[in-house]
Amino acid sequence: MVAIRDEVGALLDRALALSQAPQTEVVYLGQDSALTRFATNQIHQNVREHDASLQVRVIDENRIGVASTNRLEEEGIRDVVERAAAIAARSAPNPRAAILPEPDGRTHDPQLGYVVATAEAGAELRADGARAVIAAGEAKGLQVAGSFSTSVMTIAVANTHGVRAQHRSTRAALLTVMMDGFASGAASGYAHAGSPDVREIDPAALGEVAARKGDEMRGAGELEPGEYEVILEEEAVAGLLEYLSFIGFSGLAHEEGRSFMDLGKRVMGENVSIWDDGADPSGLPAPIDFEGVVRQRVDLIADGVATAVVHDAATGARAGTGSTGHGLPAPNTFGPMASNLFMAPGTTPRDALIREVKRGVWVTRFHYINPVHPKKAILTGMTKDGTFLIEDGRITRPLLNFRFTQSIPEAFSDVRAASIETKLVPGEFFGAARCPALHLGSFNFTGVTASEGSA
């Protein structure tokens, strides 16, 4: 349990005091965010926003009601409590989900991942970063777009069982896509970086990576679909991990029999280990969940064996394990979510991964990823922003983008090498993943795009 700042604690205490339900949970979410956008090689938007909300969940005779508000004065707090109670009164009993966590005695650092430099970053810093990225693209004759954001996020949770927890963190992210609007094929480059500390982001270096990719992708041609060895850059690996979390690492997915995680069985290669850890400062720290439970490190895949899934209070109670601290805001149909992912590095320098590839494909990242068969963890999607043919250990020419359809556990059962270095990649939808680049023995490409320009 941690002390909650007076002004936020007063809001939570007031909402709890107004509730007449036997069980009540109150969640405060606050965010101060700033964003600088750029497109067609110029900055076109600079915005700053403050948002704060209060969410109330009440449970009465196994009936659940949830309501939220941005009105944080007395009338707004009273109204949101009354609405939550009214919703509960009209709801059908749901004893499987009508569970709030109890205090478990574990502690956390309420400021883990909070960096003053990020919190105080101004528009000039972001504009300077955007200009550095744009300059790199202009040097290669590319059209540059992207965004540079900084934010401070606060979560505080209290419930009638005595749970009280708070966490404050910062995040910075810089993303750019660079394209040649006049080139045929998929002439585009991409780079993305994120960190709690804005000083760890190097806009000039990021711009050079995207510009090099965009320049080298000019004149992309076709390669016949099929199974190829691949080098997946960290962004591509992180995208796959995010979807594995979405479809398989959840205790609810496992309980309902739709997860590929056959606990105790080998599901990937012996050289693959994947875990979730919200308290690791090398990620984007989030040491408490949206139910106020301190997150535990969960070893999901250990040496290729499916070891555990993550839980919130409800799925943990049904599984007999208790919550692992991975609850999402109520109401939620997804169940718990692993959102602070890590993949173990290998022993090969990143630049040396390509040397053992006789003929294969280099993939910068994937997009439009979707599940095809969750139970088998078969995903489909497309390559994007830097796809190249590898021959005799070197890149020989750019390729039009592929569509893939692949069982990811099957692909991760033949990891030929993983880089020593790892990179933190912010998630497309949530969280982040710190992972290595990978050399996989086989990946199934099922089709080639038409000439697509910036699609």
C-alpha positions, 0 to 999 in steps of 0.5 A, spaced: 500 500 500 502 507 498 500 513 500 496 517 495 497 524 493 492 528 497 488 531 491 487 525 488 486 521 494 480 526 496 477 524 490 477 517 491 475 517 498 469 521 497 467 517 491 467 511 496 464 514 502 458 516 497 457 509 495 452 504 499 454 498 495 457 492 499 463 493 494 466 499 490 472 500 486 474 507 484 480 508 479 483 515 477 486 516 471 490 522 469 494 524 463 498 531 461 500 530 454 503 534 448 504 532 441 508 535 435 506 532 428 509 533 421 507 531 414 510 533 407 516 535 410 513 541 415 511 541 422 503 542 422 500 541 429 502 542 436 497 540 441 497 540 449 492 536 453 490 535 460 485 529 461 482 526 468 477 521 469 474 517 475 471 510 474 467 507 479 465 500 479 460 497 484 458 490 486 451 488 489 449 481 490 453 479 484 450 485 480 456 489 477 455 497 475 460 501 472 460 508 470 465 514 469 466 521 469 470 527 467 466 532 472 471 531 478 467 536 483 462 534 488 456 533 483 460 530 478 462 525 483 455 524 486 452 523 479 457 517 477 456 513 483 449 514 483 449 511 475 454 506 477 449 503 482 443 504 477 447 500 472 448 494 477 441 494 480 439 493 472 444 488 471 444 480 471 448 477 477 455 475 474 458 471 480 464 469 476 466 477 475 463 480 481 470 480 484 474 485 487 482 484 489 484 484 497 490 487 499 496 482 498 501 486 502 506 487 496 509 494 495 511 498 489 515 504 487 510 509 485 514 514 481 518 508 477 518 510 470 517 518 472 522 522 469 522 530 470 526 531 463 520 528 460 515 531 464 518 538 463 519 537 455 516 543 451 514 544 444 521 547 442 524 540 444 519 536 440 520 541 434 527 541 434 526 533 434 521 533 428 526 538 424 532 533 425 528 527 422 525 532 416 532 534 415 534 526 414 529 525 409 530 531 405 537 529 404 534 523 401 529 526 397 523 523 401 517 526 404 517 526 411 511 525 416 510 523 423 509 525 430 513 526 437 509 526 443 511 526 451 506 525 456 505 524 464 500 519 466 497 518 473 493 512 475 490 511 482 486 506 485 482 504 492 476 499 493 472 498 499 477 492 501 482 496 503 486 496 496 490 503 495 495 504 490 498 510 485 503 510 480 505 516 476 510 515 469 512 519 463 513 517 456 516 519 450 515 517 443 518 519 436 515 516 430 516 517 422 515 514 415 518 517 409 516 516 402 518 517 395 511 519 392 514 519 385 517 512 385 514 505 383 513 500 388 513 500 396 518 506 397 517 507 404 522 507 410 520 507 418 523 508 424 520 508 431 523 509 438 520 510 445 522 511 452 520 514 459 526 519 458 525 523 452 533 524 452 534 517 450 531 518 444 535 521 438 531 524 433 537 525 428 539 518 428 532 515 428 531 520 421 537 517 418 534 510 419 528 511 416 531 515 410 536 510 409 530 505 408 526 509 404 532 510 399 534 503 399 526 501 397 526 505 391 525 500 385 522 495 389 520 488 385 516 482 386 519 475 389 515 469 388 511 467 395 513 461 399 517 459 405 523 463 406 528 464 412 527 471 415 531 476 419 525 480 423 527 487 426 525 488 433 519 492 430 517 486 427 518 481 433 514 486 437 508 486 433 508 479 433 509 479 441 503 484 442 498 479 438 500 473 442 499 477 448 492 479 445 490 472 443 494 467 448 497 470 454 491 472 458 488 467 463 481 468 460 483 466 453 486 460 457 480 458 461 476 458 455 480 454 451 482 459 445 489 460 447 495 456 444 498 456 451 498 449 453 501 450 460 507 445 461 508 443 454 513 445 449 510 450 444 516 454 441 524 453 441 528 451 447 532 458 445 525 462 446 523 465 453 518 471 453 516 474 460 512 480 462 514 485 468 511 491 469 517 493 474 523 493 469 525 500 468 528 498 461 521 497 459 515 502 460 514 501 467 507 500 469 508 496 476 500 496 478 494 494 474 487 498 473 485 494 479 490 497 484 494 490 484 502 490 484 504 487 477 508 480 478 513 478 473 510 472 469 514 468 465 510 466 460 514 462 455 521 459 459 526 455 454 520 454 449 515 451 455 508 455 456 509 456 463 504 461 465 498 466 463 497 473 466 491 474 471 486 479 474 482 478 480 476 474 477 480 470 472 485 469 478 480 467 483 477 462 478 484 459 477 486 459 484 492 463 483 490 470 485 491 476 480 498 477 477 496 484 477 494 484 469 487 487 470 484 492 465 479 497 466 472 495 467 468 493 464 472 489 459 471 483 455 478 481 454 480 479 460 487 480 463 493 483 459 500 482 458 503 489 456 510 489 459 513 484 454 520 482 454 524 477 450 530 474 451 536 476 447 541 471 444 548 471 443 549 474 435 551 481 434 545 484 430 549 486 424 551 479 424 544 475 423 544 476 416 551 472 415 548 465 415 542 467 411 543 463 404 537 466 401 531 469 405 527 476 406 529 482 411 523 484 414 523 491 418 516 491 421 509 488 420 502 491 419 495 490 418 496 484 423 490 479 425 488 473 428 486 467 423 486 461 428 487 463 435 488 456 438 494 455 433 496 462 434 496 463 426 496 470 424 496 474 418 498 481 416 503 484 411 510 487 411 511 494 411 517 500 410 523 496 408 522 489 405 529 486 402 531 480 399 537 476 402 542 472 398 549 469 400 549 473 407 547 480 404 541 484 402 541 485 394 535 488 392 528 491 395 522 487 395 514 489 394 511 487 400 508 480 402 502 478 405 504 472 410 500 467 414 504 464 419 503 460 426 507 464 430 509 458 435 511 454 429 516 460 427 519 461 433 520 453 434 526 455 429 530 461 431 536 460 428 539 466 432 537 472 436 541 479 437 545 480 443 542 487 443 534 489 444 530 494 443 524 497 446 518 498 441 512 501 444 506 497 442 501 499 437 495 498 441 498 498 448 504 497 452 511 495 449 516 490 448 523 489 449 526 484 444 531 482 440 532 481 432 531 474 430 533 470 424 528 465 423 528 458 419 522 459 416 516 464 415 510 463 410 509 469 405 502 467 401 502 473 396 505 479 394 502 486 393 501 490 387 505 497 387 502 500 392 506 507 393 504 509 400 498 504 402 
